[in-house]
Structure formats: C-alpha cells, structure tokens
Amino acid sequence: MKNFLDLVKKRHSIRKYKPDPVPREMIEKCLEAARHAPTACNKQSWKFHIVEGELKNRLVEVSLGGVFVPNKWASTVPVIAVIAMNLDLIIHRVGGKVSGVDYHMVDAGIAGEHFVLQATELGLGTCWIGWFNKKAVKKLLDIPAGWDVPAMIGLGFPDEEPIDKNRRHISEISDFKADD
Ligand SMILES: Cc1cc2nc3c(=O)[nH]c(=O)nc-3n(C[C@H](O)[C@H](O)[C@H](O)COP(=O)(O)O)c2cc1C
C-alpha cells in the first residue's frame, strides 16, 4: 500500500473469518485510530465495547437471530466491536433538535471507519453490522439507558477473498456548485 487511497480501496466487507484470535495490540491500535476521530464539539462520547470469546457467541445468538439472521455470518468472527454513544449530552439532545443533525450518528460513523481502516492496514478483515437487535445488545452488555448503539463492527483474520463491489461514478455522487 503506497498511499491512503490504496488503503481505502483495499478495505472490503469480510463475512468469513479464521478462528484465530486477534492480538490485543492490534485491537488497541484500531481503538487508537478511532480515538483520534473528530467529533461534534470534541465530545468523544463513544464507548467501544470489545466483545470476544463466549460472550461474543452469546452476542451473536441474542442479536443476530430471527429477522436478523442474514448476519449469522458473524458466528465465525472472533471479535465484535460494539459502538455505543452517550446521548445524555446537550450537543446531542438540544443541538441535534435545533439543527436536525444526528451528531452521535455522524461521530460514530467517522470513528468506526477510522477503526476499520486501521484494521485493514494491519491485514485484518472487518464488516460493519447495522442490522441487529439493538435492545438485546444493550441488555446483554449492560449498556445504560441514555446510550445508543448505532452499529457494531466484526473484526478478525479474513478467510475469504473479498468481493470488489461496484461503486457509482464520481460524476453521479458529486455536484460542484458555485455562484459564478
Ligand atoms: C452503516 C452500515 C451498516 C451495515 N450493515 C451491514 C450488516 O448488517 N450486515 C452486513 O453483512 N453488511 C453490512 N454492511 C456492509 C455493507 O453491506 C457493505 O459495506 C457494502 O455492501 C459495500 O461493500 P464493501 O464494504 O465490501 O465495499 C453495512 C455497512 C454500513 C456502512
């Protein structure tokens, strides 16, 4: 990988993992990347719950069954990072109401992707998980009321070749505007 764009293009969602555990130092490096993400008003209101071992199996069981079963692939993933966001902050409660912007969602997305790109650089596979039983996750991990869980991220050593997904052309997703 020569530059940032190469790293970005190397990242793909991985849905099959080797059973090997992920060394703690690697996970900590991903957290370090997440920690440096920008946040609205620098509130840094995230908590990354790193779930491994038997508790991870239980997490998959309670949060990815029933209608969430398409995500059963997560039973092979050794680590799930559960992103929790503190909503009991003025910026999120009042600021968001005034502006209409969901700051905690934006903050979670940026930090989560920092985490994911660092994992990619380390040769780890990841997959965002947005289709899960949030209530069950909060109950299992004892995440208090006043906190939201916008997403989870699977993390481990890949056991499949990534699929290069289509991307829309730059001209379709951008629009340059100016007065003159
Ligand atoms: C917010 C978000 C939620 C997602 N939720 C899921 C999910 O629940 N299950 C899944 O298998 N993939 C999920 N994905 C992965 C997307 O399907 C994937 O990023 C997309 O198809 C593009 O493929 P790529 O990541 O390999 O480039 C999610 C991605 C994002 C950003």
The ligand as a MOL file (V3000), in Angstrom:
LIG
                    3D

  0  0  0     0  0            999 V3000
M  V30 BEGIN CTAB
M  V30 COUNTS 31 33 0 0 0
M  V30 BEGIN ATOM
M  V30 1 C -23.8180 1.5290 8.3870 0
M  V30 2 C -23.5560 0.2000 7.7150 0
M  V30 3 C -24.2910 -0.8990 8.0770 0
M  V30 4 C -24.0210 -2.1410 7.5050 0
M  V30 5 N -24.6990 -3.2380 7.9500 0
M  V30 6 C -24.3710 -4.4490 7.4760 0
M  V30 7 C -24.9850 -5.6090 8.0190 0
M  V30 8 O -25.8230 -5.5520 8.9210 0
M  V30 9 N -24.6070 -6.8150 7.5260 0
M  V30 10 C -23.6560 -6.9440 6.5310 0
M  V30 11 O -23.3520 -8.0720 6.1560 0
M  V30 12 N -23.0690 -5.8510 6.0000 0
M  V30 13 C -23.3880 -4.6210 6.4460 0
M  V30 14 N -22.7580 -3.5100 5.9530 0
M  V30 15 C -21.7450 -3.6640 4.8940 0
M  V30 16 C -22.2620 -3.2020 3.5230 0
M  V30 17 O -23.1650 -4.1540 3.0230 0
M  V30 18 C -21.0510 -3.0210 2.5880 0
M  V30 19 O -20.2140 -2.0180 3.0940 0
M  V30 20 C -21.4670 -2.6640 1.1670 0
M  V30 21 O -22.1920 -3.7150 0.5750 0
M  V30 22 C -20.2440 -2.3730 0.2660 0
M  V30 23 O -19.3550 -3.4710 0.2370 0
M  V30 24 P -17.8540 -3.3260 0.7400 0
M  V30 25 O -17.8880 -2.9240 2.1930 0
M  V30 26 O -17.2230 -4.6840 0.5590 0
M  V30 27 O -17.1870 -2.2810 -0.0900 0
M  V30 28 C -23.0260 -2.2700 6.4940 0
M  V30 29 C -22.2910 -1.1370 6.1330 0
M  V30 30 C -22.5350 0.0780 6.7400 0
M  V30 31 C -21.6920 1.2680 6.3610 0
M  V30 END ATOM
M  V30 BEGIN BOND
M  V30 1 1 1 2
M  V30 2 1 2 3
M  V30 3 2 2 30
M  V30 4 2 3 4
M  V30 5 1 4 5
M  V30 6 1 4 28
M  V30 7 2 5 6
M  V30 8 1 6 7
M  V30 9 1 6 13
M  V30 10 2 7 8
M  V30 11 1 7 9
M  V30 12 1 9 10
M  V30 13 2 10 11
M  V30 14 1 10 12
M  V30 15 2 12 13
M  V30 16 1 13 14
M  V30 17 1 14 15
M  V30 18 1 14 28
M  V30 19 1 15 16
M  V30 20 1 16 17
M  V30 21 1 16 18
M  V30 22 1 18 19
M  V30 23 1 18 20
M  V30 24 1 20 21
M  V30 25 1 20 22
M  V30 26 1 22 23
M  V30 27 1 23 24
M  V30 28 2 24 25
M  V30 29 1 24 26
M  V30 30 1 24 27
M  V30 31 2 28 29
M  V30 32 1 29 30
M  V30 33 1 30 31
M  V30 END BOND
M  V30 END CTAB
M  END
